[in-house]
Amino acid sequence: MTYEVQRDFRGYGGHPPDPRWPGGARVAVNFVINFEEGSEPSIADGDAATETGVSDAAGPPRGIQGRDLAAEGMFEYGSRAGFWRLLRIFAERGLKPTIFACALALERNPEAAAAIREAGLDICCHGWRWENHFALSEAEERDRIARAVASLERTLGQRPEGWYCRYGPSVNTRRLLREHGGFLYDSDSYADDLPFWTEVGGQGHLVVPYSLATNDSKMQGPLASPGAWASFLSDGFDLLRREGRAGAPKMMSVGLHMRMIGHFSRAPALERFLDHVLAAGDEAWVAPRAEIARHWAATHPFRDR
């Protein structure tokens, strides 16, 4: 049967399943560090323009002809300084984030790759480069998936258990992931507060949704104040916690960028939110993404329709 992306407006409806999070937690929380620096579009790498996304260079065009060296420097800040700050902040609290790993970025930063290996962090593939998969041909996308997985196996000593495109997948992505094999889940959806199964080629395929709402990219605009961003996250966490107490536990994904929240002026906001989550004690299960996926697959296995 030919795979075709189907929209689902119903989901779990008014009766979401009880995820039965470990320890009776009321909410599962996953933190993602996007490691993109060095894989972004760049004139030096043959692209048409310098990337400015999720950085202090984002906004209206500046009329710069050729390379935007200021924007390049902001990306370099993420891998040179922001990454190490975030690694320390999580390690101090005994927490392990998931790395959304762009393969080329880690090839270009072996010291960071070694630190990720040493910390034993969860790896989700964020593509070969930080590029739009929906703009690739099927053959190009198949090649990128294979190249990315092989690269991460070399640099990190393990293959990624998950997959997440930049912003959005193509209509072929999920089928190509199944074709390649070896993925526990993908996060190419923003459609729910809980993991869910879909069917690809007659087989179950697990989706662990991500979020662009609870993401530090919001500090580029309406939540430019780090304090406002931390309050925004805390309010969302507290609501999910109340829902969990009422018998409907959910999941919260928090997306982080090294060049954004990794800056010393914004990192304290992350510290405040982490400490707020930890203060919830056993009501919060802070877990790597693959661990959440494995728990869901064991607790709510795929059932053939």
C-alpha positions, 0 to 999 in steps of 0.5 A: 500500500502506498504511504500517504500522510493523513490528517487526524483532527480527533487524536485522543479526543476527550479521553487521552490514555494514562501514560503511567509515567514512572513513579506516578509522575504527573508530567513528563518533561524533556529538554532538547538542546539543538546542536545546529551550529556549523551545519546551518546554511552558509555562503562558505558552504555554497549556500545562497545566504547566511543563516540567521534563524533563532539568533540575535541576527534574526529579523528584517533583512539587513541588506548585507551583500555576501557573507553576514559575518556578524550572524556567523559569529552568533552561530559560533558563539553557540558552539564555542560558549553556549554549549558548554554553559548548557552542559554545565547547567544540566550536569549540576542538576543531575539532568540529561537533555536530549541532543537534536544533533545535526551531523555535520555540526558535530563532525566539525566539533569533535570536542563537543562530540566527545563531551556528549559521548562522555555524558551519555546523552540521548541522541535524536538526529536533526538531519545531515545539515540544518536544512528544509527537508520539505524542499528536498527531492525524495532521492536527496532526502533518502541520501541525507538520512543515510549520510546523517546516521552514518556520520553520527555513528562515527562521531558519537559512537552510537546511532540516533534513536530518534529523528526530527527535521528542521521545522517540518518534514516532507511528505516522504520523510516518515516513509523514508525513515521506516525504509532506512530502519533503526529509528525508535520514533520521530518528533516531526509533529506538533499535534499533541501533548502525548506520544501517539502511534501512526501506521507506515507500510502496515507497521506501527510508527511511534511519534513523540511530538515536539513543540515550537511554543515552549521553545527559546526561539520565542525570545526573538519576539513576543517573549524577548525577556528571559524572565517572561519566557521562564514564567511562560514555561512555568505556567505551562508546567504548572497547568500540566501538573494540575491536569496530571493530578486530575488524572490526565498526565501529559508531556512537555517538550522544551526546545533550547538553542545554544546560541540563544538560551546558551548566552549568559544573559538568558541562561539564568532563565533556564536555571530558574525553570529547571529549579521550578521543575525540580521543586515539583519532586516526584510529580515531574519525570525529567527524562531523555526523549528515547526513554519516554518513547520506550516507556510509551511503546511498552505501556501502550504498544501499537495495535493493528487497526 
